[in-house]
Amino acid sequence: MDLLSVISKKAKPGYLVCDIDMSWATQERAKLLEGGNRITITAFFLKAIGLAQRTNPLSRSEVLPWGKRVLYNDIVAGFTVERDVDRKPSVFFGEIVQPDIKSLADLASELSNYALKPIDKVTTLQKQYLFSGLPALLRRLLLDFATRIPSSRLAFQKSTFGLTSLGKYGIKSVLSPCICTSTFTVGSQEDRPVASDGVLYIKPMITLVLSFDQRVLDPI
């Protein structure tokens, strides 16, 4: 909530909505599963977005409060992690460095660690847990300072893009706040009718929403 209230309010949000045919990814997941590798849809998206950021550097830059732009060289995937803390549902932000060069199996393994390992055994989650225990005013002051100094920003959030998978809750699409210059939300996968070359097909489709900071990315 601190990230939403401090960081996202500085952005000028814009949105792009796209329906994606997941036939290829579904087939690849089945092939990998036959070989003993269970790969989630999230791993596919982290890999794809990481590759896109490699070829589109502007997407991993941001605007500082006084208007100067800064480009982050390291591609870091950010994603939501739902965990129970003291028997209460809580949301953390996981980070995977260089998803563009890691294999799908490696990405799936890191995602599994975030989901299953004890919080005190995952450095990123442990830092956030300790940070959440600070007084609210101090937390927001620290985050506001981090938005002004790039090196400090990396201490709190290294992500060059964010990804939230809401499909598991039955949500088809949502317009997310801009915590990063590029923030994606993935809805639920479902069979939908799709017309191609005059023929109607039923295909597994997902709605992907990109929330972006218009100060950095111009859709035109």
C-alpha positions as CSV (number, residue, x, y, z in Angstrom):
1,M,0.0,0.0,0.0
2,D,2.9,2.3,0.6
3,L,4.2,1.7,-2.9
4,L,0.8,2.5,-4.3
5,S,0.3,5.7,-2.3
6,V,3.8,7.0,-2.7
7,I,5.1,5.8,-6.1
8,S,2.1,5.3,-8.3
9,K,0.7,8.7,-7.7
10,K,3.7,10.3,-9.3
11,A,3.0,8.6,-12.6
12,K,0.7,9.7,-15.5
13,P,-1.0,6.4,-16.2
14,G,-2.0,5.0,-19.5
15,Y,-3.4,1.6,-20.4
16,L,-3.2,-0.9,-23.2
17,V,-5.4,-4.0,-23.3
18,C,-4.6,-7.0,-25.4
19,D,-6.2,-10.5,-25.7
20,I,-3.5,-13.1,-26.2
21,D,-3.9,-16.5,-27.8
22,M,-2.2,-19.0,-25.4
23,S,-2.3,-22.0,-27.7
24,W,1.4,-22.1,-28.2
25,A,2.2,-21.6,-24.5
26,T,-0.3,-24.3,-23.5
27,Q,1.3,-26.8,-25.9
28,E,4.8,-25.9,-24.7
29,R,3.7,-26.4,-21.1
30,A,2.3,-29.8,-21.9
31,K,5.6,-30.8,-23.6
32,L,7.7,-29.5,-20.7
33,L,5.4,-31.4,-18.2
34,E,6.1,-34.6,-20.1
35,G,9.8,-34.0,-19.4
36,G,9.1,-33.5,-15.7
37,N,9.1,-29.7,-15.7
38,R,6.0,-28.0,-14.4
39,I,6.1,-24.4,-15.8
40,T,3.5,-21.8,-14.8
41,I,2.0,-19.2,-17.1
42,T,3.7,-16.6,-14.9
43,A,7.1,-17.9,-15.8
44,F,6.3,-17.6,-19.5
45,F,5.2,-14.0,-19.1
46,L,8.3,-13.1,-17.0
47,K,10.5,-14.5,-19.7
48,A,8.6,-12.8,-22.6
49,I,8.5,-9.4,-20.9
50,G,12.2,-9.6,-19.9
51,L,13.1,-10.3,-23.5
52,A,10.9,-7.3,-24.6
53,Q,12.7,-5.0,-22.1
54,R,16.1,-6.1,-23.5
55,T,15.1,-4.8,-26.9
56,N,13.1,-1.8,-25.7
57,P,15.4,0.0,-23.1
58,L,12.9,2.9,-22.7
59,S,10.5,0.5,-21.0
60,R,13.0,0.1,-18.1
61,S,13.5,3.8,-17.5
62,E,11.6,6.2,-15.3
63,V,11.2,9.9,-14.6
64,L,12.7,11.4,-11.5
65,P,10.6,14.0,-9.6
66,W,12.4,16.9,-11.3
67,G,11.9,15.6,-14.8
68,K,15.2,13.8,-15.5
69,R,15.1,10.3,-16.9
70,V,17.1,7.4,-15.6
71,L,17.7,4.1,-17.4
72,Y,18.2,0.9,-15.3
73,N,20.6,-1.5,-17.0
74,D,19.7,-4.6,-15.1
75,I,16.4,-6.2,-16.1
76,V,14.5,-7.3,-12.9
77,A,11.1,-8.9,-12.9
78,G,8.7,-7.8,-10.1
79,F,5.6,-9.9,-9.3
80,T,3.1,-10.2,-6.5
81,V,3.5,-13.0,-3.9
82,E,0.5,-13.9,-1.8
83,R,1.4,-15.3,1.6
84,D,-0.2,-15.8,5.0
85,V,1.4,-13.8,7.8
86,D,0.1,-14.6,11.3
87,R,-2.8,-16.4,9.6
88,K,-3.7,-13.2,7.7
89,P,-3.4,-12.9,3.9
90,S,-0.6,-10.6,2.9
91,V,0.9,-9.4,-0.4
92,F,4.6,-9.1,-1.1
93,F,6.6,-8.2,-4.2
94,G,9.0,-10.8,-5.4
95,E,12.0,-10.0,-7.6
96,I,13.9,-12.2,-10.2
97,V,17.0,-10.7,-11.7
98,Q,17.7,-11.2,-15.5
99,P,14.5,-13.2,-16.4
100,D,15.5,-12.6,-20.0
101,I,18.4,-14.9,-19.9
102,K,17.1,-17.5,-17.4
103,S,15.5,-20.7,-18.5
104,L,11.8,-21.3,-17.9
105,A,12.7,-24.1,-15.5
106,D,14.9,-21.7,-13.5
107,L,12.1,-19.1,-13.4
108,A,9.6,-21.7,-12.2
109,S,12.0,-22.7,-9.5
110,E,12.5,-19.2,-8.2
111,L,8.7,-18.6,-8.3
112,S,8.2,-21.7,-6.3
113,N,10.7,-20.5,-3.7
114,Y,8.8,-17.3,-3.2
115,A,5.5,-19.2,-2.8
116,L,6.7,-22.0,-0.5
117,K,9.8,-21.1,1.4
118,P,9.5,-19.5,4.9
119,I,9.5,-15.7,4.6
120,D,12.7,-15.4,6.7
121,K,14.5,-17.7,4.2
122,V,13.8,-15.4,1.2
123,T,15.8,-12.2,1.5
124,T,13.4,-10.0,-0.5
125,L,10.4,-11.1,1.5
126,Q,12.2,-10.8,4.8
127,K,13.2,-7.2,4.0
128,Q,9.7,-6.2,3.2
129,Y,8.4,-7.9,6.3
130,L,10.8,-5.9,8.5
131,F,10.0,-2.7,6.5
132,S,6.3,-3.1,7.1
133,G,7.0,-3.0,10.8
134,L,8.3,0.5,10.7
135,P,6.0,3.5,11.6
136,A,3.8,4.4,8.6
137,L,5.2,8.0,8.3
138,L,8.8,6.7,8.3
139,R,8.0,4.2,5.6
140,R,6.5,6.8,3.3
141,L,9.3,9.2,3.9
142,L,11.9,6.6,3.0
143,L,10.0,5.6,-0.1
144,D,9.6,9.3,-1.2
145,F,13.3,9.7,-0.8
146,A,14.0,6.6,-2.8
147,T,12.0,8.0,-5.7
148,R,14.4,10.9,-5.9
149,I,17.7,9.0,-5.7
150,P,18.0,6.1,-8.2
151,S,20.6,4.2,-6.1
152,S,18.2,4.4,-3.1
153,R,15.3,3.3,-5.2
154,L,17.1,0.1,-6.0
155,A,17.5,-0.6,-2.3
156,F,13.7,-0.7,-2.0
157,Q,12.6,-1.9,-5.4
158,K,14.8,-3.2,-8.1
159,S,12.0,-4.1,-10.5
160,T,12.1,-2.7,-14.0
161,F,8.6,-4.1,-14.7
162,G,5.8,-5.5,-12.5
163,L,3.5,-8.4,-13.1
164,T,0.3,-9.4,-11.2
165,S,-1.4,-12.6,-12.0
166,L,-5.1,-12.3,-10.9
167,G,-6.5,-15.1,-13.1
168,K,-6.3,-17.5,-10.2
169,Y,-9.0,-15.4,-8.5
170,G,-11.3,-15.5,-11.6
171,I,-10.5,-11.9,-12.6
172,K,-10.4,-11.4,-16.3
173,S,-8.7,-8.0,-16.4
174,V,-7.9,-4.9,-14.2
175,L,-6.3,-1.5,-14.6
176,S,-3.3,-1.6,-12.3
177,P,-1.6,1.4,-10.7
178,C,1.9,2.2,-12.1
179,I,4.4,1.0,-9.5
180,C,6.9,0.6,-12.3
181,T,7.0,2.4,-15.7
182,S,5.6,-0.9,-17.1
183,T,3.2,-2.9,-15.0
184,F,1.3,-5.9,-16.4
185,T,-1.8,-7.7,-15.1
186,V,-2.7,-11.2,-16.3
187,G,-6.4,-12.3,-16.2
188,S,-7.8,-15.8,-16.2
189,Q,-7.3,-18.1,-19.1
190,E,-10.5,-19.2,-20.8
191,D,-11.8,-20.7,-24.0
192,R,-13.1,-17.9,-26.3
193,P,-14.3,-17.8,-29.9
194,V,-11.7,-16.3,-32.2
195,A,-12.2,-15.5,-35.9
196,S,-9.2,-16.1,-38.2
197,D,-9.4,-16.0,-42.0
198,G,-13.1,-16.3,-42.0
199,V,-13.1,-19.4,-39.7
200,L,-14.3,-19.4,-36.1
201,Y,-12.0,-21.2,-33.6
202,I,-12.2,-21.8,-29.9
203,K,-8.9,-20.9,-28.4
204,P,-7.4,-20.5,-24.9
205,M,-7.2,-16.7,-24.4
206,I,-5.9,-14.4,-21.7
207,T,-6.4,-10.7,-21.4
208,L,-3.1,-8.9,-20.7
209,V,-3.3,-5.2,-19.5
210,L,-0.2,-3.0,-19.6
211,S,-0.3,0.0,-17.2
212,F,2.4,2.4,-18.2
213,D,3.7,5.9,-17.2
214,Q,2.9,8.2,-20.1
215,R,5.8,10.5,-19.1
216,V,8.1,7.7,-20.3
217,L,6.3,5.6,-22.8
218,D,4.3,7.3,-25.6
219,P,1.8,4.9,-27.1
220,I,1.9,6.9,-30.4
